Amino acid sequence: MKHKKITVAGLLTVMLLTLSGCVRTTKSGKPYGFVYNYMAKPMQHLMEWLAAHFGNNYGWAIIVIVVVVRMILLPVMFSQMKKSTITQEKMAKVQPLIKELSAKQKAAKTPDEQAAVSQQMMALYRDNNISLTGGIGCLPLLIQLPVFAALYAAIRYSPDLYHATFFGIALGKPSIIFAILSFIAYAAQSYLGLVGVPEDQKKQMKMAIWMSPFMTFFISLTSSAGLGLYFFIGGLFAILQTLMINAYRPRIRKRIEEEQKKNPIKMPKAPVTPQSQTASAIDQLKKSSTDSTAQTIANRNRQRNAGKQHHHK
């Protein structure tokens, strides 16, 4: 989850910084190029068609586009959030063993010993069906980025879109109002995303999970209000998805507990290393030497006892 948010925020920021160079203009200022011809212009036509059905209001056209894209992605994103939640719950169950292995790794003195503990950690994840990626996929991101790019270029290079307003806010210019609304929406989603998360994981997630609201605020503040509106409506959908997965979390937790009753969590055996083989051989030699010494003493005692009995007779 944490890596997903960092990736999304990073890619959106890079796209914002590089998109202006993807659309070239002639000396007279007319835009052209792949992004403009195959992404911006189709988006312009779509928004003009939608705006015509909403009193020539481009703000509602943007909202409709966001709603349609998010509804298409809702099943996929819910499935990914469900898988991520399953991973969180399973990680909480094995957390004591993870701490034990982490302590062993810190105490390891040689690279071989560290590698052995790492293999043991991987075996712990594998044996308990814990995915290190947490079910995170790239499909929602791959679908949203072209829409974001097309919308950015369409608003920037279309005079009608650039000068359009929505509740008195110019969609072609930056808007502090939409930037704040976007921040609030994603901050609320981030807060809800921490509800029900185990405390150990919550501490690890806090810094990364709050990165998304601040990055969204920065992008909305430095780009057009149309994109700010896009992020705000997208944030409302993110809140809806988080509420859905929070309501589903108790079922996930109950199912994991039932699975662990059948297959209890166990610490995997440590792999054999040259050092462990040497230590085992030394232990065996010590044990063998101790047993041999004890046997010799026992034999001597028996001989002495037998001699005393013979002398007594």
Kinemage of the C-alpha trace (Angstrom):
@kinemage 1
@onewidth
@group {chain A} dominant
@subgroup {mainchain}
@vectorlist {calphas} color= white
{ca met a 1} P 0.000 0.000 0.000
{ca lys a 2} L 2.682 2.383 0.992
{ca his a 3} L 4.740 1.727 -2.165
{ca lys a 4} L 1.666 2.124 -4.296
{ca lys a 5} L 0.938 5.613 -2.989
{ca ile a 6} L 4.543 6.708 -3.459
{ca thr a 7} L 4.539 5.350 -7.021
{ca val a 8} L 1.277 7.073 -7.969
{ca ala a 9} L 2.325 10.421 -6.512
{ca gly a 10} L 5.755 10.198 -8.131
{ca leu a 11} L 4.424 9.332 -11.578
{ca leu a 12} L 1.818 12.083 -11.485
{ca thr a 13} L 4.478 14.608 -10.496
{ca val a 14} L 6.830 13.515 -13.277
{ca met a 15} L 3.989 13.668 -15.784
{ca leu a 16} L 3.050 17.167 -14.645
{ca leu a 17} L 6.640 18.349 -15.083
{ca thr a 18} L 7.162 16.729 -18.504
{ca leu a 19} L 3.778 17.015 -20.195
{ca ser a 20} L 4.338 20.575 -21.332
{ca gly a 21} L 7.284 19.372 -23.417
{ca cys a 22} L 5.272 16.580 -25.057
{ca val a 23} L 2.980 18.994 -26.937
{ca arg a 24} L 4.899 21.083 -29.419
{ca thr a 25} L 3.658 24.354 -30.922
{ca thr a 26} L 4.265 26.168 -34.180
{ca lys a 27} L 5.606 29.716 -34.376
{ca ser a 28} L 2.046 30.958 -34.343
{ca gly a 29} L 1.358 28.972 -31.145
{ca lys a 30} L -0.730 26.206 -32.702
{ca pro a 31} L -0.198 22.900 -30.828
{ca tyr a 32} L 0.679 19.640 -32.582
{ca gly a 33} L 2.297 16.287 -31.892
{ca phe a 34} L 1.295 12.816 -30.737
{ca val a 35} L -0.043 13.819 -27.306
{ca tyr a 36} L -2.125 16.656 -28.727
{ca asn a 37} L -3.462 14.816 -31.808
{ca tyr a 38} L -4.241 11.454 -30.206
{ca met a 39} L -4.974 12.375 -26.600
{ca ala a 40} L -5.825 16.051 -26.122
{ca lys a 41} L -8.073 16.498 -29.179
{ca pro a 42} L -10.222 13.393 -28.508
{ca met a 43} L -10.572 14.551 -24.895
{ca gln a 44} L -11.584 18.022 -26.112
{ca his a 45} L -14.275 16.565 -28.372
{ca leu a 46} L -15.548 14.311 -25.579
{ca met a 47} L -15.732 17.169 -23.090
{ca glu a 48} L -17.464 19.447 -25.625
{ca trp a 49} L -20.041 16.724 -26.293
{ca leu a 50} L -20.634 16.158 -22.581
{ca ala a 51} L -20.732 19.887 -21.801
{ca ala a 52} L -23.434 20.354 -24.442
{ca his a 53} L -25.672 18.034 -22.394
{ca phe a 54} L -25.026 19.995 -19.151
{ca gly a 55} L -25.772 23.549 -20.210
{ca asn a 56} L -22.353 23.992 -21.816
{ca asn a 57} L -20.722 23.436 -18.412
{ca tyr a 58} L -17.251 21.872 -18.693
{ca gly a 59} L -17.002 21.317 -14.945
{ca trp a 60} L -19.802 18.765 -15.043
{ca ala a 61} L -18.185 17.201 -18.111
{ca ile a 62} L -14.987 16.625 -16.083
{ca ile a 63} L -17.016 15.127 -13.219
{ca val a 64} L -18.775 12.714 -15.583
{ca ile a 65} L -15.421 11.586 -17.021
{ca val a 66} L -14.002 10.972 -13.530
{ca val a 67} L -17.123 9.063 -12.443
{ca val a 68} L -17.073 6.837 -15.550
{ca val a 69} L -13.337 6.066 -15.215
{ca arg a 70} L -13.639 5.367 -11.491
{ca met a 71} L -16.701 3.152 -11.921
{ca ile a 72} L -14.810 1.107 -14.514
{ca leu a 73} L -11.860 0.790 -12.143
{ca leu a 74} L -13.902 0.221 -8.974
{ca pro a 75} L -13.987 -3.629 -9.145
{ca val a 76} L -10.263 -3.827 -9.929
{ca met a 77} L -9.256 -1.321 -7.259
{ca phe a 78} L -11.512 -2.932 -4.655
{ca ser a 79} L -9.971 -6.315 -5.446
{ca gln a 80} L -6.472 -4.888 -5.020
{ca met a 81} L -7.381 -3.149 -1.758
{ca lys a 82} L -8.881 -6.425 -0.531
{ca lys a 83} L -5.656 -8.290 -1.311
{ca ser a 84} L -3.636 -5.548 0.380
{ca thr a 85} L -5.839 -5.823 3.489
{ca ile a 86} L -5.383 -9.606 3.557
{ca thr a 87} L -1.622 -9.069 3.464
{ca gln a 88} L -1.838 -6.553 6.337
{ca glu a 89} L -3.810 -8.979 8.499
{ca lys a 90} L -1.485 -11.891 7.775
{ca met a 91} L 1.562 -9.738 8.469
{ca ala a 92} L 0.065 -8.820 11.847
{ca lys a 93} L -0.236 -12.520 12.711
{ca val a 94} L 3.402 -13.317 11.896
{ca gln a 95} L 4.804 -10.065 13.323
{ca pro a 96} L 6.305 -11.740 16.447
{ca leu a 97} L 8.208 -14.204 14.240
{ca ile a 98} L 9.333 -11.384 11.951
{ca lys a 99} L 10.717 -9.488 14.959
{ca glu a 100} L 12.530 -12.626 16.105
{ca leu a 101} L 14.103 -13.126 12.672
{ca ser a 102} L 15.007 -9.424 12.431
{ca ala a 103} L 16.831 -9.714 15.759
{ca lys a 104} L 18.666 -12.803 14.476
{ca gln a 105} L 19.651 -10.956 11.307
{ca lys a 106} L 21.068 -8.053 13.311
{ca ala a 107} L 23.012 -10.489 15.477
{ca ala a 108} L 24.380 -12.378 12.454
{ca lys a 109} L 28.148 -11.956 12.175
{ca thr a 110} L 28.832 -13.278 8.678
{ca pro a 111} L 27.174 -12.754 5.252
{ca asp a 112} L 26.268 -16.444 5.169
{ca glu a 113} L 24.417 -16.153 8.459
{ca gln a 114} L 22.574 -13.049 7.241
{ca ala a 115} L 21.641 -14.816 4.003
{ca ala a 116} L 20.380 -17.804 5.979
{ca val a 117} L 18.088 -15.578 8.062
{ca ser a 118} L 16.850 -13.848 4.890
{ca gln a 119} L 15.997 -17.236 3.403
{ca gln a 120} L 14.191 -18.143 6.601
{ca met a 121} L 12.226 -14.861 6.382
{ca met a 122} L 11.247 -15.601 2.760
{ca ala a 123} L 10.178 -19.095 3.789
{ca leu a 124} L 8.002 -17.557 6.512
{ca tyr a 125} L 6.212 -15.413 3.919
{ca arg a 126} L 5.922 -18.313 1.482
{ca asp a 127} L 4.635 -20.861 3.993
{ca asn a 128} L 1.927 -18.455 5.183
{ca asn a 129} L 0.922 -17.279 1.671
{ca ile a 130} L 1.948 -13.671 2.291
{ca ser a 131} L 2.521 -11.630 -0.848
{ca leu a 132} L 5.338 -9.082 -0.559
{ca thr a 133} L 3.604 -6.847 -3.137
{ca gly a 134} L 0.345 -6.940 -1.216
{ca gly a 135} L -1.737 -7.564 -4.335
{ca ile a 136} L -0.846 -4.199 -5.806
{ca gly a 137} L -1.155 -4.044 -9.595
{ca cys a 138} L -0.519 -1.421 -12.261
{ca leu a 139} L -3.779 -1.598 -14.233
{ca pro a 140} L -5.630 1.252 -12.434
{ca leu a 141} L -2.572 3.466 -12.715
{ca leu a 142} L -2.063 2.648 -16.407
{ca ile a 143} L -5.679 3.529 -17.177
{ca gln a 144} L -5.726 6.772 -15.189
{ca leu a 145} L -2.450 8.246 -16.427
{ca pro a 146} L -3.557 8.640 -20.094
{ca val a 147} L -6.817 10.233 -18.912
{ca phe a 148} L -4.837 12.598 -16.704
{ca ala a 149} L -2.447 13.441 -19.559
{ca ala a 150} L -5.269 14.002 -22.045
{ca leu a 151} L -7.195 16.204 -19.628
{ca tyr a 152} L -4.098 18.256 -18.798
{ca ala a 153} L -3.314 18.948 -22.455
{ca ala a 154} L -6.974 19.451 -23.439
{ca ile a 155} L -7.536 22.169 -20.832
{ca arg a 156} L -4.245 23.884 -21.579
{ca tyr a 157} L -4.562 24.060 -25.355
{ca ser a 158} L -8.336 24.458 -25.841
{ca pro a 159} L -9.487 28.096 -25.612
{ca asp a 160} L -13.050 27.071 -24.705
{ca leu a 161} L -11.888 24.791 -21.911
{ca tyr a 162} L -9.231 27.194 -20.702
{ca his a 163} L -11.715 30.038 -20.223
{ca ala a 164} L -14.570 27.862 -18.921
{ca thr a 165} L -15.747 28.315 -15.332
{ca phe a 166} L -17.351 26.047 -12.741
{ca phe a 167} L -19.168 27.766 -9.879
{ca gly a 168} L -17.225 30.904 -10.728
{ca ile a 169} L -13.823 29.161 -10.736
{ca ala a 170} L -11.789 29.368 -13.970
{ca leu a 171} L -10.966 25.796 -14.964
{ca gly a 172} L -7.901 26.782 -16.978
{ca lys a 173} L -6.124 28.538 -14.086
{ca pro a 174} L -4.816 27.213 -10.747
{ca ser a 175} L -7.359 27.245 -7.926
{ca ile a 176} L -6.484 27.194 -4.239
{ca ile a 177} L -10.060 26.093 -3.487
{ca phe a 178} L -9.854 22.880 -5.515
{ca ala a 179} L -6.312 22.276 -4.229
{ca ile a 180} L -7.577 22.425 -0.629
{ca leu a 181} L -10.634 20.280 -1.417
{ca ser a 182} L -8.381 17.678 -3.074
{ca phe a 183} L -6.075 17.689 -0.055
{ca ile a 184} L -9.010 17.246 2.346
{ca ala a 185} L -10.459 14.381 0.280
{ca tyr a 186} L -7.192 12.435 0.114
{ca ala a 187} L -6.319 13.245 3.735
{ca ala a 188} L -9.679 11.800 4.796
{ca gln a 189} L -9.024 8.736 2.651
{ca ser a 190} L -5.571 8.346 4.228
{ca tyr a 191} L -7.019 8.601 7.730
{ca leu a 192} L -9.720 6.043 6.937
{ca gly a 193} L -7.057 3.809 5.420
{ca leu a 194} L -5.425 3.518 8.861
{ca val a 195} L -8.637 2.410 10.586
{ca gly a 196} L -8.373 -1.218 11.644
{ca val a 197} L -4.696 -1.505 10.658
{ca pro a 198} L -2.525 -3.193 13.346
{ca glu a 199} L -0.522 -0.700 15.407
{ca asp a 200} L 2.902 -1.987 14.296
{ca gln a 201} L 2.004 -1.545 10.635
{ca lys a 202} L 0.251 1.765 11.286
{ca lys a 203} L 3.526 3.289 12.509
{ca gln a 204} L 5.312 2.154 9.352
{ca met a 205} L 2.561 3.441 7.043
{ca lys a 206} L 1.937 6.879 8.541
{ca met a 207} L 4.682 8.779 6.734
{ca ala a 208} L 4.043 7.256 3.302
{ca ile a 209} L 0.256 7.334 3.532
{ca trp a 210} L 0.235 11.097 4.155
{ca met a 211} L 2.463 11.720 1.155
{ca ser a 212} L -0.449 11.299 -1.274
{ca pro a 213} L -2.546 14.229 0.093
{ca phe a 214} L 0.407 16.620 0.057
{ca met a 215} L 1.508 15.600 -3.445
{ca thr a 216} L -2.076 15.960 -4.703
{ca phe a 217} L -2.273 19.414 -3.123
{ca phe a 218} L 0.988 20.463 -4.800
{ca ile a 219} L -0.095 19.182 -8.239
{ca ser a 220} L -3.553 20.770 -7.963
{ca leu a 221} L -2.091 24.080 -6.825
{ca thr a 222} L 0.426 24.313 -9.681
{ca ser a 223} L -1.856 23.075 -12.497
{ca ser a 224} L -5.285 24.032 -13.797
{ca ala a 225} L -8.419 23.998 -11.665
{ca gly a 226} L -9.828 21.391 -14.052
{ca leu a 227} L -7.222 18.940 -12.795
{ca gly a 228} L -7.938 20.017 -9.227
{ca leu a 229} L -11.594 19.133 -9.814
{ca tyr a 230} L -10.480 15.807 -11.326
{ca phe a 231} L -8.436 14.980 -8.202
{ca phe a 232} L -11.191 16.119 -5.825
{ca ile a 233} L -13.842 13.850 -7.357
{ca gly a 234} L -11.266 11.036 -7.560
{ca gly a 235} L -10.562 11.559 -3.841
{ca leu a 236} L -14.270 11.150 -3.040
{ca phe a 237} L -14.241 7.823 -4.874
{ca ala a 238} L -11.102 6.818 -2.947
{ca ile a 239} L -12.983 7.510 0.296
{ca leu a 240} L -15.856 5.305 -0.908
{ca gln a 241} L -13.465 2.457 -1.736
{ca thr a 242} L -11.754 2.738 1.651
{ca leu a 243} L -15.093 2.665 3.494
{ca met a 244} L -16.049 -0.446 1.531
{ca ile a 245} L -12.830 -2.271 2.398
{ca asn a 246} L -13.065 -1.195 6.069
{ca ala a 247} L -16.548 -2.707 6.234
{ca tyr a 248} L -15.170 -5.891 4.670
{ca arg a 249} L -12.116 -6.129 6.983
{ca pro a 250} L -13.856 -8.096 9.809
{ca arg a 251} L -14.763 -10.846 7.313
{ca ile a 252} L -11.163 -10.991 6.106
{ca arg a 253} L -9.879 -11.202 9.685
{ca lys a 254} L -12.334 -13.981 10.557
{ca arg a 255} L -11.384 -15.998 7.478
{ca ile a 256} L -7.653 -15.701 8.253
{ca glu a 257} L -8.241 -16.845 11.845
{ca glu a 258} L -10.164 -19.906 10.597
{ca glu a 259} L -7.357 -20.746 8.167
{ca gln a 260} L -4.744 -20.488 10.917
{ca lys a 261} L -6.713 -22.848 13.145
{ca lys a 262} L -6.274 -25.486 10.445
{ca asn a 263} L -2.695 -24.474 9.593
{ca pro a 264} L -1.042 -22.800 12.614
{ca ile a 265} L 1.846 -20.419 11.999
{ca lys a 266} L 5.232 -22.055 12.486
{ca met a 267} L 8.757 -20.760 12.339
{ca pro a 268} L 10.424 -22.304 9.255
{ca lys a 269} L 13.605 -24.278 9.790
{ca ala a 270} L 16.831 -22.395 9.287
{ca pro a 271} L 18.695 -23.426 6.106
{ca val a 272} L 21.939 -25.350 6.473
{ca thr a 273} L 25.062 -23.198 6.077
{ca pro a 274} L 28.787 -24.086 6.318
{ca gln a 275} L 28.921 -22.348 9.705
{ca ser a 276} L 25.887 -24.232 11.013
{ca gln a 277} L 27.337 -27.509 9.740
{ca thr a 278} L 30.628 -26.768 11.495
{ca ala a 279} L 28.842 -25.787 14.708
{ca ser a 280} L 26.720 -28.944 14.520
{ca ala a 281} L 29.800 -31.090 13.975
{ca ile a 282} L 31.530 -29.459 16.958
{ca asp a 283} L 28.461 -30.017 19.115
{ca gln a 284} L 28.329 -33.662 18.068
{ca leu a 285} L 32.032 -34.100 18.858
{ca lys a 286} L 31.553 -32.474 22.260
{ca lys a 287} L 28.558 -34.652 22.944
{ca ser a 288} L 30.396 -37.747 21.755
{ca ser a 289} L 33.418 -36.849 23.901
{ca thr a 290} L 31.200 -36.230 26.927
{ca asp a 291} L 29.338 -39.501 26.399
{ca ser a 292} L 32.649 -41.363 25.984
{ca thr a 293} L 34.062 -39.843 29.181
{ca ala a 294} L 30.886 -40.667 31.084
{ca gln a 295} L 30.986 -44.261 29.774
{ca thr a 296} L 34.638 -44.657 30.809
{ca ile a 297} L 33.908 -43.411 34.317
{ca ala a 298} L 30.906 -45.711 34.550
{ca asn a 299} L 33.022 -48.710 33.452
{ca arg a 300} L 35.704 -47.874 36.038
{ca asn a 301} L 33.107 -47.612 38.772
{ca arg a 302} L 31.647 -50.988 37.817
{ca gln a 303} L 35.130 -52.580 37.855
{ca arg a 304} L 35.864 -51.110 41.299
{ca asn a 305} L 32.550 -52.323 42.652
{ca ala a 306} L 33.165 -55.803 41.192
{ca gly a 307} L 36.674 -55.886 42.752
{ca lys a 308} L 35.326 -54.877 46.146
{ca gln a 309} L 32.691 -57.591 46.036
{ca his a 310} L 35.314 -60.212 45.067
{ca his a 311} L 37.624 -59.108 47.884
{ca his a 312} L 34.756 -59.238 50.368
{ca lys a 313} L 34.045 -62.848 49.391
